[in-house]
Each structure stands twice: as structure tokens, then as C-alpha cells.
Amino acid sequence: MNAQNVATILLYLAVIFHLLGMSGWVVSTMAQPIQLATLALLLTAIFVLRKKKRKTKRRARKPPVEVTTMLDRAEGGEPGK
């Protein structure tokens, strides 16, 4: 099961809990736990869909040939063009 399917199931459950809480069929003492369960399902769906950002380390690139020739000329004291 991939993350998107799990998040979809969690969102459907959250909607069902929300509709159940809003319908009036539930005892008033159960309203707050149902709201908390709805919130927990929504936050879990967000957490499941969150993509982990990976930092990629960039390798130091080799300078072009022109740069090395310019450095050789500067170190050798030869006049550049």
C-alpha cells in the first residue's frame, strides 16, 4: 500500500467521523472525543503524505581547461591574452 492510498483511507475515515459527530446521533459527551479522533486522522493523513526532503551533497566540479591554463600563466608570470 503506498502513502497516497493510506492517506485516502484516513481522510475517508475522518469525514465519516465528522459526519457522525455533526449528525446529532451521538451522545453529547462523545462529541469531543469524536472531534479529537477526526483531528488525529487528518493530521495522520498529512504526516503520511509528507515527503522527506533529502539534502544531496554536490560534488566539487572540476574547473574547465581554460581556467587551469589561465592559472598556469598567472603563476608562471607569462602575460595573458
VOKE-519751 format. One line per 2 residues: number of its first residue (from 1); their letters; for each residue z, y, x of C-alpha. Coordinates in steps of 0.02 Angstrom, whole numbers, plus 50000, padded with zeros to 5 digits. Example, Ala and Ser with C-alpha at 12.3 -4.5 7.8 and 13.67 -1.06 7.14 Angstrom:
% VOKE-519751
1) AS) 50390:49775:50615 ~ 50357:49947:50684 .
***
This chain:
% VOKE-519751
1) MN) 50000:50000:50000 ~ 49953:50166:50076 .
3) AQ) 50052:50326:50062 ~ 49943:50402:49928 .
5) NV) 49970:50254:49810 ~ 50158:50259:49836 .
7) AT) 50162:50447:49804 ~ 50061:50424:49644 .
9) IL) 50183:50293:49579 ~ 50330:50406:49622 .
11) LY) 50251:50553:49532 ~ 50218:50448:49376 .
13) LA) 50399:50392:49376 ~ 50457:50572:49396 .
15) VI) 50350:50627:49248 ~ 50419:50485:49141 .
17) FH) 50598:50530:49185 ~ 50564:50713:49149 .
19) LL) 50487:50674:48980 ~ 50632:50558:48940 .
21) GM) 50757:50695:48983 ~ 50663:50827:48883 .
23) SG) 50636:50716:48731 ~ 50815:50727:48668 .
25) WV) 50835:50539:48655 ~ 50959:50538:48798 .
27) VS) 51145:50572:48782 ~ 51186:50747:48845 .
29) TM) 51298:50678:48983 ~ 51147:50588:49056 .
31) AQ) 51038:50744:49065 ~ 51096:50797:49237 .
33) PI) 51077:50626:49321 ~ 50901:50610:49248 .
35) QL) 50857:50782:49316 ~ 50926:50734:49486 .
37) AT) 50826:50572:49483 ~ 50669:50670:49440 .
39) LA) 50701:50789:49584 ~ 50734:50646:49703 .
41) LL) 50571:50560:49653 ~ 50472:50721:49677 .
43) LT) 50548:50753:49848 ~ 50517:50574:49899 .
45) AI) 50334:50591:49849 ~ 50319:50748:49955 .
47) FV) 50402:50659:50101 ~ 50284:50510:50084 .
49) LR) 50131:50622:50084 ~ 50189:50724:50233 .
51) KK) 50083:50692:50386 ~ 50168:50684:50552 .
53) KR) 50098:50811:50673 ~ 50068:50739:50843 .
55) KT) 50056:50851:50993 ~ 49916:50800:51106 .
57) KR) 49929:50843:51287 ~ 49774:50923:51356 .
59) RA) 49717:50864:51524 ~ 49681:50994:51653 .
61) RK) 49494:51010:51661 ~ 49401:51007:51822 .
63) PP) 49329:51180:51858 ~ 49140:51198:51863 .
65) VE) 49047:51183:52027 ~ 49012:51370:52031 .
67) VT) 49198:51408:52038 ~ 49228:51293:52185 .
69) TM) 49083:51369:52282 ~ 49149:51544:52247 .
71) LD) 49321:51492:52308 ~ 49247:51416:52466 .
73) RA) 49153:51576:52501 ~ 49308:51683:52470 .
75) EG) 49414:51576:52585 ~ 49281:51569:52720 .
77) GE) 49254:51755:52721 ~ 49070:51743:52677 .
79) PG) 49004:51882:52568 ~ 48965:51830:52389 .
81) K) 48804:51868:52298 .
***
